[in-house]
Amino acid sequence: MGTESISKMKVVNGDAGYILEDVPHLSDYIPDLPTYPNPLRFNAAYSVVKQYFVDMDDTVAQKIVVHKDSPRGIHFRRAGPRQKVYFNSDEVHACIVTCGGLCPGLNTVIREIVCGLCHMYGVNKVLGIEGGYRGFYSRNTVPLTPKVVNDIHKRGGTIIGTSRGGHDTSKIVDSIQDRGINQVYIIGGDGTQKGAAAIYEEIRRRGLKVVVAGIPKTIDNDIPVIDKSFGFDTAVEEAQRAINAAHVEAGSAENGIGVVKLMGRYSGFIAMYATLASRDVDCCLIPESPFYLEGKGGLFEFMEKRLKENGHMVIVIAEGAGQELLSESLQSGDQKDASGNKLLRDVGLWISHQIKHHFSKVRKVDITLKYIDPTYMIRAIPSNASDNVYCTLLAQSAVHGAMAGYTGFTSGLVNGRHTYIPFNRVTERQNKVVITDRMWARLLSSTNQPSFLGPKEILEAEKEELPPTGLLSGENSQDEVKTGS
């Protein structure tokens, strides 16, 4: 096998088109590091496990749907404990930081990193960095022990606080070095993971024996490569409560209309899955699928037809949908939040006003419209059972990788297997709903809504969804990976 370095990522080429996109290791830049037997050998919990450790050559394929003549394609290193570790448990001084917006499961990830380090590896020095990245140099730290984090998974939010922005690579690495920290666990979205990559690069430049492990967090499920992000299942489940309320309100009034706004700045996964799960939605609008209000085939025409048929209807709209329509009717600024994200206007409130105006002023029809925005309620709840298990496995995988000396990686689920993914792969683009794919077709079939797309828009969508140059065709197809179809 040949090995080369491409864009800060190790690439190993094997037979039959096998490609391993590997993650960095401490031994890449620090020679002659001592190793130690993995403490799991003596852990009572693992005494009945037939295979303690992951084989060093175990990898996970990114693409599982192949043709008979397809090459073996891109793989990622499989996560899990190794026979040898690169840290003596007594010397480990770890820290955990959470960045960006809230998401169900943050406290569970924190809890399981702390408990995993303590119970599996005997580590007893773990710090919580308060208030996101700027907490490294302008806020206090809090000692984290299994006792401190015992019940935090039952609460929403993050016990160590979070913030957007505040990333100063030099100050952060200075703080890591001054505090004697040698394992850094960073929980956050694509912007946070880009920051983690910059921290890893500076640590490597200084030649420090410090590992940087990321855990991807985005309630919108817009991080690529991984099957899904933690908190997504919880968000979809909670979103159904809002949809049900809107359905009850709409069905209890003549010409009742329920409008529910859900999260999804650039990706409409929550809106799509909540709609499919609910079956009470008449129309789902997402950022990836343009729509228009007036004229033949527009939203208003569809609403008139549905109200005539059923006497009521429910619309689910993702927060990033229809922003181009708002820009046409309102003065749009270029304001951004501390993370650099463009501040979006409230499309739910805007479309509610447009609907009221159309029916009252244009069609002269009395309607009863209820607008529900549950976004902050959804972000703040504890994770459900499914996400709690997922968070546990993500956290433990990150701990195993850090103890084994891997660094500059994100812990993520690929095709149902936990893997270590190079930072650049989870930050290179955003995962989006593929509107020319079968999953979106299933939604259109479920709601019986129009696609609002003409032949020109469909052709443009197909062009945008072609895989990037150099990647194998079908790479991380939503229909093959995201939906398990």
N, C-alpha and C positions, 0 to 999 in steps of 0.2 A: 504493500500500500504506500502511496505517496502522500506527503503532507505539505501543505503550503498555507501561507497566511493571506487571507483576503478580507479587507475592511475589518481588521481587528478580530477576526474569527478564524479559528483553525478549521481547515477543510481537509478531510481525509478521503481519498478516492480509492475504491476497491474494484473488485471484479463485477462484471455484469451491470455496470452503471451505478454501483453503490456509492453514495456520497454521504459522509458523516460531517454535519456542521457542528463541530465540537466547541466546547466552552474552554476558557483559559484555566490554567492550574498554577498554583503558587510555584511549583517546580519549573515553570516556564521561564521565570526570571530570578528565582532564588535557588542557586545550586546547593547540592548536598544537604537538603533539609532532612532532619531526622524523622522517622516514622515510629508509630506506636501500635501495638495490637488494639483492635477495636474493643472498647469496654463491653460491647454487646455480647461478646463471647461469654461473659460472666453474669449476664443479666437474666434473672429468673424468668422474666416475661418472655424471653426469646429461647428458653431452653428446649421448648417443644417444637420450635420451628425447624423444619427439615433443611431449608436452605437459608442460613443466616444472611448471607451476603449476595449482592448483585455481582455477576461476573463482569470483569473489567471490559469485556468486548460486547456486552449487551447494549443494543440500541433499539430505538423505536422508529418505525417508518412513518413519515409524515402523510403519505398517501396510501390508503388501503384498498381502494378500488382501482384495479389495473387490468390491462389487456394482456393476452398471452405473450405478446412481443414487447411489452413495456419493460424499460430498464428498472432496476430495483429502486432507484430514486433516492431522495433526501431522507436522512435519518437524524435523530437526535440521541444524545447519550441518555441511557435509562437512569432514572433516579433511584436512590436506595443506599443502604449502608455498604461500605467497603471493608475488606479484611484489615486494611491498614488505615490509620488516621494520621493526620499531620499536626495534630495538636494534642498535647498532654492535657487532660481534663482540668487539672489544677491551674494551668496557665491561661485558660480561655477567659477573656473578658469581652462579653458580647453586648451589643446594643440593638435596640429596635426603634424604628421611626415610622410613623404613618403620615402620609401626605395627601393633599387633595381633598375632595369632597367625601362626605360620609357614605358608608355602604354597609349593608348587613353582613356580619361576619368578621369585621375588623377585630373585635375583642377576642373572638375565637382563635384567629390566627396568632394574636399576641400571646394568648394563654398557651397555645400548643407549642409555640417556639420556646417559651420559658420552660414548660413541663417536659418537652422533648429534650432540651439541653440538660435539664436536671436529672430526670428519671432514666434517660437512656445513656447519657454520657457523663453524669456526675458533675456537671458544671454548676457552680453556685454564684457566679458573678454575671448578672445580666442587668443592664440599665435600660430604662425607657427614656427616650429623648422627647421632651415635651414640646408640642406645638409645631411639628413638621421640621423641614430642613433648617429653618432659622434657629430651631432649638439647640442645634449643635453649638452655636456660638453666642446666643442671646437669651437662652432660657435655662431653667433648672433641669436636672435629671431626677428620675425616681428609681430606686432599686426595685427590681421585679423578682419575686420569688413565687414558687408554686402556691404558697399561702395567700399572697397578695392577689394573684390572678385566678384563684380557685373558682369564683362564681361569676367572673366578668362576661362569660359567653352568654349569660342570661340577659345581658343589657345591650342596648343599641349603642352606636357611636364608638368612640375609642377612649380608653381611660388615660391615654397619654396625650390626647389632643392632636389636632391636625391644623394645617394651614396650606394656603397656596403660595407659590413663589418662595422667596427667601433663600434661593440656592446660590451660595457663594462657595465654589469648589475648594478654593484655597483655604478659606476659613474653616470649612467643614473638615477637611483632611488634617489641618492643624489641630483641631479639637480632638479628632480621633487619635492622633499621634500623642498629644499631651495627656490624654486620659488613659493611654495604654490599651485602647480598645483594639482587638484583633479579629472580631467577627461583627459585621454590620449587616443587619437584616432590614431591608427597605420595602415597605408595603405601599404601593401606589399605582397610578395609571401610567399611560405612555409617557407623559411629560416627566413624571417621577422616575420612571425607568431610564429615560434619557439622562436625567440628573445622576442616577446611580451609575450609569456607564461612565460619565465624566469623573465621578469620584473614584471608580475603579482605575481609570487611566492615570489619574494623579497619584494614587497609591502605588501603582506599578512603576510610574516614573521615579518615585522616591525609593523604590525597592523595599517597601514595607511588607512584613508578613501579616497581612490583613486581607481577609476574604470579604467580598461584597456579594450578597445574595439578595435577589429581588423576588417579591411575590406580587404578581399582577393583580391590580384591583381596579375594576371599572364596573359600575352597576349597569352600564349600557351594553356590556358584552362586546365592545368594539376593539378589543386587542386581538391581533391576528395570530395565526398558528395554533393557539390553544383551543381546546374543544369549547370551553365556556369559562367565564370568570365567576369567582365566588360572589354570592349575593344576588346573582341573576335569577336563580330559581325562587328565592324569597321575594324579590321584586315582582316577578310575574304573579306569584300567588297572592300577594297583597294587592296588586293592581286589580285583580278580579273583584275584590270587595268594592272598590270604587265603581267598577263597571256594573256590578250588581245593583248598587245604590242608584246609579244613573238610569238603569233599566226599570227599576221600581218606580222612580219619579216619572219617567217618560210614559210608562204604561198606565199611570194613574191619572193622566190628564189628556184631554182632547188635543190632538196635534202636539203631543209632548215630545220634546227633543232633549236628550241627555248628551252633553259634551264632556268627555274626560280627557284631560291632558296628562300624558305620561312622559317619563324621562326618555331621552334619545336625542342628543344634540346633532349627531351626524349619522347615527345608526338606529334603525327602528326595530330592533330585536324585541325589546320589552313590549312595545305596542303590538307587534305581530304575534308573539307567543301568547300574550294575554288575550288577544282577540280570538285566537284559535282555541284556547283553553275555555273561554267564557261561553262562546256560541250565542251571546246576547247582543253582539255588535253588528250593526248594519253597514258601517263604513269605517275602515282603518286607513289613516293617512300618515305616511312616514317620509323622512327626508329624502330617501333614495328614489321615491316615486313621485314625480311632479304631478300636480293637479291644478285645475282651474275652476273658478266658481260659476261664471255665467256662460250662456250659450249652449248649443246642442252638445250633449255628452258631458256637460259640466256637473259640478257637485250639486248646484241648486236644482237642476233638472232631475237628478237622481233622487234628491230629498223629496221633491214634490211627488214623484212616483211612489216612493216608499211610504210616505205619509198617507197617500191615497189608498194604498194597499193595506197597511197595518194600523194606521192611526197614530203611530208613534215610531221613534227610531233612536238609536244610540250611535254616536260618533266617537271614535278614539283617535286622538291625534298626538303624535310625538312632538316634543318641544321644538325640534329643529325643522319640522315640516313646514312648507309654505313660506319660509322666510323671504324668498324672492318676491312673493306677493305683498308681504308687509313693506318691503323696500320700495315697491311701486307706489303704495298708498300713503306711506309715512316717511318722514325724513329719517334716514338711517345714518347712524353714526358709526365710527370705527372703534368704539370703546371696547376695551378688553379687561378681563379680570387679571389677578396677580399671576395666574398660570399661563397667561398669554392667549386664553380662549376668548373668542369674540363673544361679547355679551348679546344674548338673543332677546328679542322682544317676545312678549307673552302672546304666542300664536293662538292659544286657547281662548283668551279674552277677546282677541281681535276677531277670530272667526265667529265667535258667539255674537258679537256686534253686527258682523256682516250678515249672518243668518237672520237675526231679528229685523234688520233693515230691509232685507229682501222680501221677507214674508209680510211684514207690516206695511211697508211703503210701496213695494212693487206689486206684490201679488194680492195685497189687501186680505190676508188670511191671519186669523188669530192663532198664535202658537204659545206654548209654555216651555221655555228653555231653562234648563238647570245646568250650570257649569261647575264641574268638580275638578279641582287641582290637588291630587294627593301626593305630589312628588316629594315634599319634605317629610311627610309622614312615612312614606315608603323607605326613604333613605335611613331613617332613624330607628327602625325596628330591629330587634335581634334576628339573627338568621334562623331559618327553619332547620328541620332535622337533616335534610339532604345537604344543605350548605354547611351545616356544622361538621358533618363527616368529611366533606370536600376540603374545608378549611384545615381540618386536622391533618389530612394527608399532604396538602400543600406545605404546611408548616414543617411537618416531620421530614419531608423530602428536602426542603431547604437546609434543615439542620444536618441531615446526613451528608449533603453535598459540601457544606461548609467544613464539617469535621474532616472530610476526605480531601480537603485542600482545593476543591474547585472554587472558582471565583468568577466574577463578571458574568453571572448567569441569572436567569429567571426560572423559577420552579413552575412548571405548567403541565397540564394534562393534554396529551396528544393521543388521539385514538384510544382513549380509555386507559392509557399508561402514563405514569408520571415520569417526566423528563427534565433535563437541564437544557435550556434554550439560550443561545447567545443574546445579549441585550439588543443588538441591532435588528434581530429578526422580529422582535415584538414592538419595535418602535418605528419600523420602516414605512408602515402604512396603517390605515385603520380598517378594521373588519366591518363590512357593511352587508346589509341584506341584498341579495342578488335578485333583482326584480325580473330577470329572465329565467329564473330557476324554478324548480318544482315547488319549493316551499311557499313562495309567494303565490304561485298558482293555486296551491291548496287554500290559502287564505281567501283569494278572490272567489274561489268556488264555495267556500264556507259562508262568506258574507253575501255573495251574489252581487257584489258591487262592481262597477266598471273599473278598468285599469287606469282610465284617464290618459292613456298613452296612444299616440298615433304611430304609424309606421316609422316616421322619422325619429321619434323619441326612442322607440324600441331598438332601432339600428344603432343609435348613439349609446344606449345602455349596453348593448352587446359589445361594442368597441371598447368601452371603459372597463368591462369585466374580463377582457383578455388577460392572461397571466403575464407578469412582467418579463422582459427579455432575460433569458438565462435560466428561468425557472421551468421546471417540468410542467407540461400541460396538466390541468386539473389540480394544481397545487392548492391544497387546503380548500377545495370546493366546499361551499356551504352545504350543498346537498349530500356530500359524501361524509363530511366530518361533523359539521355543526348540528345536523338534524338526525344523523344516524340512519338515513334512509337507504 
